[in-house]
Structure formats: structure tokens, C-alpha cells
Amino acid sequence: MSNCVYIATSLDGFIADKNGGLDWLHSIPNPDGSDMGFADFMATIDALVMGRNTFETVLSFDGEWPYPKPVYVASNSLEIVPADVDDKASLIQGTPEEIITALNGRGLKNLYIDGGATIQQFLQCDLIDEMIITTIPVLLGEGIPLFAHLERPLEFEHLKTDVLLGSLVKSHYRRVKV
């Protein structure tokens, strides 16, 4: 079982700009349209857990639904998901522990945790086993941070780092539990 974060940040640790924008994610030319290993990562997971804000951002993207696996939207405020994605996404409520227990009970053991507040909540509960973070060489100055206050330090070990497109730094970490 593994709960994994797969995300991009700016050099100063933001996952979106101050207006929630993501245009800066495409600041490095990608002439061959590389997915940077995303499809390989998706092949290792059973489902996604994302927050409402991230879900609403994904809904605003042009094109096809980007996830081939079930998406569970952790939200206490949404009542339904839009009809055009109700076969791909569903709502789930509860604490991070309750969400993990419920999804593991459905046979979903390897989970992709996505969205700033959701990732922070899962980290606060020490429920993130791995993080794959791609750093994009841009400073945003302000925005939505990936990390927030923790009650105690969480130690991770570095597994590997790859340089993508000659500019992006993709690092893979695993939680060290003592």
C-alpha cells in the first residue's frame, strides 16, 4: 500500500500562482509532448484522491478527462459531481484516515493524493508514503504552497532525481518511519 504525491512546484515551492493559475507549468518548451513519466506513474496507482479546488481546476481544462483511474473528490461542500464526469469521479468525505480506510476497503491500495490542502492534510496525518516532485525553474513570488505547518518533522529519503527537458528537476522521495 502506498499513498503518493505526484506534483510540480515552482522554485519557491508553489503549486499554483496567486490566482490559482497554472500557465507557468508550461514555461519550458516541450516540443515532443513528453508526459514526463506521468503515464508510467498512473500505471502504478489504483485511484486518485483530490480536493475540491483541484477537481474544479481539472474540470476547467480543455480536452479529455486526464485520468484513466477512478477519482475521489474529498469535499464537505460539494453535493454532486457534474454529470459529464460522474462515471469518472465521485465524492468522498471524512478525515484522511477515514478516506484511506474506505478506499483500501474497496481494494484501492495505491493512491495518488493531489491538491494543495489535501496533500497538506494527509502529510499532517503522516499518510504520505512517497512524493515525486518536479521543480520548474520559475519563481512565482506568491501563490498556493505545496507545504504548510506540520506538528512534527517528517523524514523522507531521496530515491532518485531526473532532469527533464534539460530544465525540470524531478525528485522521488520515500517516507522514513522510525
Helices and strands as residue ranges (DSSP letters): E 2-10, E 14-17, G 23-26, H 38-42, E 47-51, H 52-59, E 71-74, G 83-85, E 89-92, H 96-105, E 110-114, H 116-124, E 130-136, E 143-145, E 156-164, E 168-175
